């Protein structure tokens, strides 16, 4: 997978070469086929642009980007500390430079709000939203509701949190679906495929 950082503007480059989404996901995806991709949590659009540049080759493929862009009142975390009034503007400027900008749909809302009216079944869901337990649980439940056999759910920051708290919470909430997925990748990120 190719990605040219130089054509974009990012204040943070968390999405480095070693990020498993960049190095592993393509092994399980046929990018010549129609793909519906949901990205929960977009920040400045680094991973959004990666999806646009590499996974939207089919004329009917779409990327749905969901982020409320809260600058106040958000749950504390690394990303929330970096969000300011320019973050959404940077996101828009970046995705406009991506290869398949016309296939990107932006939703300025929480994932909870997005899923209320959603009727799309996704081939890939990239979960990088709020890492508080109740949000993780709802994102997992909704991800399983809006995927099908062979769909992939990819979690960022699986290895993060205080004392591995994010991993513990994701593992706990996935127990309810333990016979409905297989693990594709496990490390700082977690990739699973629906059975």
C-alpha positions as CSV (number, residue, x, y, z in Angstrom):
1,X,0.0,0.0,0.0
2,X,1.3,3.4,-1.0
3,X,0.8,6.6,0.9
4,X,2.5,9.9,0.2
5,X,2.5,12.0,3.4
6,X,4.0,14.9,1.6
7,X,0.9,16.0,-0.2
8,X,-1.0,16.4,3.1
9,X,-0.8,18.6,6.2
10,X,-0.8,16.8,9.5
11,X,0.1,18.1,13.0
12,X,0.3,14.5,14.3
13,X,1.6,11.5,12.4
14,X,0.2,8.7,14.5
15,X,-0.4,6.6,11.4
16,X,3.2,5.5,10.7
17,X,4.5,2.8,8.5
18,X,4.3,0.2,11.3
19,X,0.6,0.8,11.9
20,X,-0.9,-2.6,11.2
21,X,-3.9,-1.2,9.3
22,X,-1.3,-0.1,6.7
23,X,0.8,-3.2,6.7
24,X,-1.8,-6.0,7.2
25,X,-5.4,-5.1,6.1
26,X,-4.6,-5.3,2.3
27,X,-3.9,-9.0,2.7
28,X,-7.6,-9.6,3.3
29,X,-9.2,-7.1,1.0
30,X,-9.8,-7.1,-2.8
31,X,-9.6,-3.4,-3.6
32,X,-10.9,-4.0,-7.1
33,X,-14.3,-4.9,-5.6
34,X,-16.9,-2.5,-4.3
35,X,-16.2,-1.6,-0.6
36,X,-18.2,0.3,1.9
37,X,-15.8,1.5,4.6
38,X,-16.7,3.2,7.9
39,X,-14.1,5.1,9.8
40,X,-15.1,6.1,13.4
41,X,-12.9,9.0,14.5
42,X,-11.1,10.9,11.8
43,X,-9.1,13.7,13.5
44,X,-7.1,15.3,10.6
45,X,-7.9,12.6,8.1
46,X,-4.6,10.8,7.9
47,X,-6.2,7.3,7.9
48,X,-9.1,8.7,5.8
49,X,-6.7,9.8,3.1
50,X,-5.0,6.4,3.3
51,X,-8.3,4.6,2.7
52,X,-9.1,7.1,-0.1
53,X,-5.8,6.6,-1.8
54,X,-5.7,2.8,-1.5
55,X,-9.1,1.2,-1.0
56,X,-11.7,3.2,-3.1
57,X,-10.5,1.9,-6.5
58,X,-13.9,0.5,-7.5
59,X,-16.2,3.2,-8.9
60,X,-19.0,2.3,-6.4
61,X,-16.7,2.2,-3.3
62,X,-17.4,4.7,-0.5
63,X,-15.8,5.9,2.7
64,X,-18.0,7.2,5.5
65,X,-16.1,9.4,8.0
66,X,-17.7,10.0,11.4
67,X,-16.4,12.4,13.9
68,X,-18.1,15.0,16.1
69,X,-15.1,17.3,16.3
70,X,-15.8,18.3,19.9
71,X,-13.4,20.9,21.1
72,X,-14.9,21.1,24.5
73,X,-16.7,18.6,26.7
74,X,-15.1,15.6,25.0
75,X,-13.7,12.7,26.9
76,X,-10.0,13.2,27.8
77,X,-7.5,11.4,25.7
78,X,-4.5,12.0,23.5
79,X,-6.6,13.0,20.4
80,X,-9.0,15.2,22.4
81,X,-6.0,17.2,23.7
82,X,-5.0,17.9,20.1
83,X,-8.4,18.9,18.7
84,X,-8.9,22.6,18.3
85,X,-11.0,24.9,16.0
86,X,-8.8,24.1,13.0
87,X,-8.9,20.3,13.2
88,X,-12.0,19.8,11.1
89,X,-10.7,22.4,8.6
90,X,-7.5,20.4,8.3
91,X,-9.4,17.2,7.8
92,X,-11.5,18.7,5.0
93,X,-8.4,20.2,3.3
94,X,-6.6,16.8,3.5
95,X,-9.4,14.6,2.1
96,X,-9.9,17.1,-0.8
97,X,-6.4,16.2,-1.8
98,X,-6.9,12.5,-1.6
99,X,-7.3,10.3,-4.8
100,X,-10.9,9.5,-4.3
101,X,-12.3,12.5,-2.5
102,X,-15.6,12.3,-4.4
103,X,-16.2,8.9,-2.8
104,X,-16.0,10.2,0.8
105,X,-19.0,11.1,2.9
106,X,-18.4,13.1,6.0
107,X,-20.7,13.1,9.1
108,X,-20.1,15.6,11.9
109,X,-21.7,13.5,14.7
110,X,-20.9,10.8,17.2
111,X,-20.9,7.2,16.1
112,X,-24.0,6.7,18.3
113,X,-25.8,9.3,16.3
114,X,-24.6,8.0,13.0
115,X,-25.7,4.4,13.7
116,X,-29.3,5.5,14.6
117,X,-30.2,6.2,11.0
118,X,-27.7,4.0,9.3
119,X,-28.8,1.2,7.0
120,X,-25.5,0.5,5.2
121,X,-23.7,-2.8,5.7
122,X,-19.9,-2.3,5.8
123,X,-17.0,-4.3,4.4
124,X,-14.5,-2.6,6.7
125,X,-15.1,-0.7,9.9
126,X,-12.1,1.1,11.4
127,X,-12.8,1.9,15.1
128,X,-10.7,4.8,16.4
129,X,-13.3,6.8,18.3
130,X,-13.8,7.4,22.0
131,X,-12.0,4.9,24.2
132,X,-14.3,5.1,27.2
133,X,-15.8,1.6,28.0
134,X,-19.4,2.5,27.2
135,X,-18.4,4.0,23.8
136,X,-16.2,1.0,23.0
137,X,-19.1,-1.4,23.8
138,X,-21.6,0.5,21.6
139,X,-19.2,0.7,18.7
140,X,-18.6,-3.0,18.9
141,X,-22.3,-3.8,19.1
142,X,-23.0,-1.5,16.2
143,X,-20.1,-2.8,14.2
144,X,-21.4,-6.4,14.5
145,X,-24.9,-5.2,13.6
146,X,-23.8,-3.5,10.4
147,X,-21.3,-6.0,9.0
148,X,-21.7,-9.3,7.2
149,X,-19.7,-12.5,6.7
150,X,-16.1,-11.7,5.8
151,X,-16.4,-8.1,6.8
152,X,-13.4,-6.7,8.8
153,X,-13.5,-4.7,12.0
154,X,-10.2,-3.0,12.8
155,X,-9.5,-1.4,16.2
156,X,-6.9,1.2,16.8
157,X,-5.2,1.7,20.1
158,X,-6.0,-1.9,21.2
159,X,-2.7,-1.9,23.1
160,X,-3.2,1.6,24.6
161,X,-4.8,3.0,27.8
162,X,-3.7,2.9,31.4
163,X,-2.5,-0.6,32.3
164,X,-3.9,-2.1,29.1
165,X,-7.4,-0.8,29.8
166,X,-8.5,-0.5,26.2
167,X,-7.4,-4.1,25.4
168,X,-9.2,-5.4,28.5
169,X,-12.4,-3.5,27.6
170,X,-12.4,-4.6,23.9
171,X,-11.7,-8.2,24.9
172,X,-14.5,-8.1,27.5
173,X,-17.1,-6.7,25.0
174,X,-16.0,-9.1,22.3
175,X,-16.8,-12.1,24.5
176,X,-20.4,-11.8,23.6
177,X,-19.4,-12.4,19.9
178,X,-16.7,-15.0,20.6
179,X,-17.9,-17.6,18.0
180,X,-18.8,-14.9,15.4
181,X,-15.3,-13.7,14.4
182,X,-11.7,-14.8,13.9
183,X,-8.6,-12.7,14.7
184,X,-6.6,-11.5,11.7
185,X,-4.1,-9.4,13.5
186,X,-3.2,-8.7,17.1
187,X,-0.7,-6.2,18.4
188,X,-1.1,-2.5,19.2
189,X,-4.1,-2.7,16.8
190,X,-6.6,-5.6,16.6
191,X,-8.1,-6.8,13.3
192,X,-11.0,-9.3,13.3
193,X,-13.1,-10.8,10.5
194,X,-16.8,-11.8,10.8
195,X,-17.5,-15.5,10.3
